[in-house]
Each structure stands twice: as C-alpha cells, then as structure tokens.
Amino acid sequence: MFEIQDTGSNNALLTYLKNQSPEALEQVAKHVSPEIRQIINQNIQGLVGMLPSPQFQVSVTTNHENLANLLGSAMMTGYFLSQMETRMKLDQTFGSSLPLTSEADDKVDKNFDESEP
C-alpha cells in the first residue's frame, strides 16, 4: 500500500505502515465517523480547489513532494479530528467541557508551580 522509495531515513512510523496488511488499514479506516470523512473531504477539496461537476473530465497533475504534502495534511487533519471527536464524546458523557484556550494550560502550570517545594 505504501510504495515509497527508501530515502535512507529511519522512519519508524513509515516502516510500521508498510508492514501492515491492507485489511488492517481498512479496519482502522472503518472506524472513522462520517462527520470526520466529510470534514476531510471538504478540506482536500479546498486544498485542491473546487473541481467542476462530473460532466467535465478533470485531471490534476502534481509532483511527488506536493502529493506527499497533501497526504500528510489529510492524515494530520484526520488525526486531529479523531482526537477532537473523542474529546467531544467524553465531554458529552461526563458533562464537563475543558476550555481549549491557554487558560487551561495556565491553570495546570499554576497548580504545578504551587505544588513544588
């Protein structure tokens, strides 16, 4: 599935992904919610540009580096959205909403500083 030339780097994640079966990767992809798929689809369409309707034959040409950047962006977006979806479900389950601002970090830092001897 991942046919990337060896660049001599020792990328453990890439090695791990190369060693996974297509079935294992498909199983992971099945757990992505429709909401996340929709957001990633919209994100990629925004990056590539809104392509004309299916009545037109459209082709997109790019080089290896740009395609890799697009794939990397989609993967990071998917990871981020998955984490936020998990956070949302936890907030809904436990009825608490942690702020996403630096205020939460400041409170943690302040509490940590106060506990030091």
C-alpha positions as CSV (number, residue, x, y, z in Angstrom):
1,M,0.0,0.0,0.0
2,F,2.8,2.4,0.8
3,E,5.2,2.2,-2.1
4,I,7.6,5.0,-1.1
5,Q,11.2,4.9,-2.1
6,D,13.7,4.4,0.7
7,T,15.3,7.8,1.3
8,G,17.7,6.4,3.9
9,S,15.8,7.8,6.8
10,N,14.9,5.6,9.7
11,N,11.2,6.5,9.9
12,A,9.6,4.0,12.4
13,L,6.0,5.0,11.5
14,L,6.6,4.5,7.8
15,T,8.2,1.1,8.4
16,Y,5.2,0.2,10.6
17,L,2.7,1.3,8.0
18,K,4.5,-0.6,5.2
19,N,4.3,-3.8,7.3
20,Q,0.5,-3.6,7.8
21,S,-1.8,-5.6,5.7
22,P,-4.4,-3.8,3.6
23,E,-7.1,-5.5,5.7
24,A,-5.7,-4.0,8.9
25,L,-5.6,-0.5,7.4
26,E,-9.1,-0.9,6.1
27,Q,-10.3,-2.0,9.5
28,V,-8.8,1.2,11.0
29,A,-10.4,3.3,8.3
30,K,-13.8,1.8,9.0
31,H,-13.9,3.4,12.5
32,V,-13.7,6.9,11.1
33,S,-17.0,8.6,11.5
34,P,-19.0,10.1,8.6
35,E,-18.5,13.5,10.1
36,I,-14.7,13.2,10.0
37,R,-14.8,11.9,6.4
38,Q,-17.0,14.9,5.4
39,I,-14.6,17.4,7.0
40,I,-11.5,15.8,5.4
41,N,-13.3,15.7,2.0
42,Q,-14.1,19.4,2.3
43,N,-10.5,20.1,3.4
44,I,-9.0,18.3,0.5
45,Q,-11.4,20.0,-1.9
46,G,-10.4,23.3,-0.5
47,L,-6.7,22.5,-0.9
48,V,-7.1,21.1,-4.5
49,G,-9.7,23.6,-5.5
50,M,-13.4,23.0,-6.2
51,L,-13.4,20.8,-9.2
52,P,-16.1,21.2,-11.8
53,S,-19.1,18.9,-11.9
54,P,-18.8,15.3,-13.1
55,Q,-19.8,16.3,-16.6
56,F,-16.2,17.5,-17.2
57,Q,-13.1,15.4,-17.3
58,V,-10.7,16.9,-14.9
59,S,-7.2,15.8,-14.2
60,V,-4.9,17.1,-11.6
61,T,-1.1,16.9,-12.1
62,T,1.4,17.3,-9.3
63,N,4.8,16.1,-8.3
64,H,5.7,13.6,-5.6
65,E,6.5,16.2,-3.0
66,N,3.3,18.1,-3.3
67,L,1.2,14.9,-3.3
68,A,3.1,13.8,-0.2
69,N,2.3,17.1,1.5
70,L,-1.4,16.8,0.6
71,L,-1.5,13.2,2.0
72,G,0.3,14.4,5.2
73,S,-2.1,17.2,5.6
74,A,-5.1,14.9,5.3
75,M,-3.6,12.5,7.8
76,M,-2.9,15.2,10.3
77,T,-6.4,16.6,9.8
78,G,-7.8,13.1,10.4
79,Y,-5.8,12.5,13.5
80,F,-6.7,15.9,14.9
81,L,-10.4,15.5,14.1
82,S,-10.4,12.0,15.6
83,Q,-8.9,13.3,18.9
84,M,-11.4,16.2,19.0
85,E,-14.3,13.8,18.3
86,T,-13.1,11.7,21.3
87,R,-12.9,14.8,23.4
88,M,-16.4,15.8,22.4
89,K,-17.8,12.4,23.3
90,L,-16.0,12.5,26.7
91,D,-17.4,16.0,27.4
92,Q,-20.9,14.8,26.5
93,T,-20.5,11.7,28.6
94,F,-19.1,13.4,31.7
95,G,-20.9,16.8,31.3
96,S,-17.7,18.8,31.5
97,S,-16.1,21.0,28.9
98,L,-12.5,21.8,29.2
99,P,-11.5,25.1,27.6
100,L,-9.4,24.9,24.5
101,T,-7.6,28.1,25.4
102,S,-4.3,28.7,27.1
103,E,-6.3,29.4,30.3
104,A,-6.4,25.6,30.9
105,D,-2.6,25.4,30.4
106,D,-2.1,28.4,32.7
107,K,-4.2,26.7,35.5
108,V,-2.3,23.5,35.1
109,D,1.1,25.4,35.2
110,K,0.0,27.4,38.2
111,N,-1.2,24.3,40.2
112,F,2.1,22.6,39.3
113,D,4.2,25.6,40.4
114,E,2.3,25.8,43.7
115,S,2.9,22.1,44.5
116,E,6.7,22.5,44.1
117,P,8.6,22.5,47.5
